[in-house]
Amino acid sequence: QVQLVESGGGLVQAGGSLRLSCAASGGTFSRYAMGWFRQGPGKEREFVGVIGSGGGGLYGDSVKGRFTISRDNAKHTVFLQMNSLKPEDTAVYYCAARRTGGSSYGRDYDYWGQGTQVTVSS
């Protein structure tokens, strides 16, 4: 069983930056693909990005070029660096772990964190 705990959310002005962290415990972290998803008010869950066990990344179109995912396997932590934030980035951000490679579909993930709120003011 893998437990995921996100942190780093908060309130930021448009154009600002935030870095989210997701700490994992249990399982073999280095073998998991780690994804980030978000759900804004009144919206469906949206794929943000994923980093594979080998470090390769894939991003959703709405965040490409602004967000970067990285991982520190020694610390069992994955990061989401968010730059040039926009009000439409306001959402609860979730990290998720998948045993068998990256995916942009939430249904493919095996474990989820509880989420952290990001609010971007205009």
Residue pairs with C-beta under 8 A, 6 or more apart in sequence:
1 26
1 27
1 111
2 24
2 25
2 26
2 27
2 29
2 32
2 97
2 110
2 111
3 24
3 25
3 26
3 111
4 22
4 23
4 24
4 95
4 96
4 97
4 111
4 112
4 113
4 114
5 22
5 23
5 25
5 113
5 114
6 20
6 21
6 22
6 93
6 94
6 95
6 113
6 114
6 115
6 116
7 20
7 21
7 22
7 23
7 116
8 18
8 19
8 20
8 21
8 116
9 18
9 20
9 93
9 116
9 117
9 118
10 18
10 117
10 118
10 119
11 119
11 120
11 121
12 18
12 85
12 118
12 119
12 120
12 121
13 85
13 120
13 121
14 85
14 86
14 87
14 120
14 121
14 122
15 84
15 85
16 85
16 120
17 81
17 82
17 83
17 84
17 85
18 82
18 85
18 118
19 79
19 80
19 81
19 82
20 36
20 79
20 80
20 82
20 93
20 95
20 116
20 118
21 77
21 78
21 79
21 80
22 34
22 36
22 77
22 78
22 79
22 80
22 95
22 113
23 75
23 76
23 77
24 32
24 34
24 76
24 77
24 78
24 97
25 76
27 97
27 111
29 73
29 76
30 53
30 73
31 53
31 99
32 53
32 97
32 98
32 99
33 50
33 51
33 52
33 53
33 97
33 98
33 99
33 100
33 101
33 102
33 103
34 50
34 51
34 69
34 71
34 78
34 95
34 96
34 97
34 98
35 47
35 48
35 49
35 50
35 51
35 95
35 96
35 97
35 98
35 102
35 103
35 104
35 106
35 109
36 48
36 49
36 50
36 67
36 69
36 78
36 80
36 93
36 94
36 95
36 96
37 45
37 46
37 47
37 48
37 93
37 94
37 95
37 96
37 106
38 45
38 46
38 48
38 89
38 91
38 92
38 93
38 94
38 118
39 45
39 46
39 91
39 92
39 94
39 115
40 46
40 88
40 90
40 91
40 92
41 90
41 91
43 91
45 94
45 106
46 60
46 62
46 91
47 60
47 104
47 105
47 106
48 59
48 60
48 63
48 67
48 80
48 93
49 57
49 58
49 59
49 60
49 63
49 67
49 69
49 80
50 57
50 58
50 69
50 98
50 102
50 103
50 104
51 57
51 69
51 70
51 71
51 78
51 102
52 101
52 102
53 101
55 71
56 102
57 68
57 69
58 102
58 104
59 67
59 69
60 104
62 88
63 82
63 89
66 82
66 83
66 84
66 85
67 80
67 81
67 82
67 83
68 80
68 81
68 83
69 78
69 79
69 80
69 81
70 78
70 79
70 81
71 77
71 78
71 79
72 78
72 79
78 95
80 93
80 95
82 89
82 118
85 118
85 120
86 120
87 120
87 121
87 122
88 120
89 118
89 120
90 118
90 119
90 120
91 117
91 118
92 115
92 116
92 117
92 118
93 115
93 116
93 117
93 118
94 112
94 113
94 114
94 115
95 112
95 113
96 106
96 109
96 110
96 111
96 112
96 113
97 109
97 110
97 111
98 108
98 109
98 110
99 110
103 109
